[in-house]
Amino acid sequence: MDHAPKTAAPPPADKTADIDRIGQSMSRMRLMIGRRLVGRLAIQQVAPELDISHLDVLDVVRRASLTETETTVGTVAEMMRVDPSRASRVVAELVERGVLRRDVSQADARRSIVMLTPRGAELLAQVRTVKLSAIADIVADWPDEDAECFARLFERFMDGFEAVYQQREKSLAQK
């Protein structure tokens, strides 16, 4: 079986400029996301006592609870791609602050699980409100059809981006 990396075909000439513009915009977006501008804004407005890693853990616990029957510190570490001891420390800080709580697993009493408290869920809802408000400000003067088109195309782009990433990760794992 040939495991040589596949060389991507060059884009059609009529799309090259568009692809370049998308790439440049993605670089700008990565810098803004890397600086965690929305998260920092949310913390300033909603929970100045927390830091970015706290928001990350809260969001991971929320997302994991949608797909997992029980969320453990190991789940948090895996989803955040951090060392389990780091995840454990941040979870402990959030338990201390009353936004997460620990409980005993119903499947295995030796295992500890973590859940959002009502305060944690409210905090995430407030953070989401700040994020959506920033997006609303950005598109406020856009015609409705432009906002709808961008939402549809951006979602389609991200679906494709995730699919390409997963396929390439799968290909690398097979090597």
Salt bridges, closest charged atoms under 4 A:
ASP18 OD1 - ARG21 NH1 3.86
GLU49 OE2 - ARG119 NH2 3.35
ASP51 OD1 - HIS54 ND1 3.47
ASP56 OD1 - ARG36 NH2 2.51
ASP59 OD1 - ARG62 NH2 2.92
ASP59 OD2 - ARG63 NE 3.05
GLU70 OE1 - ARG111 NH2 2.66
GLU93 OE1 - HIS54 NE2 2.64
ASP103 OD2 - ARG101 NH1 3.10
ASP108 OD1 - ARG110 NE 2.97
GLU148 OE2 - ARG152 NE 3.36
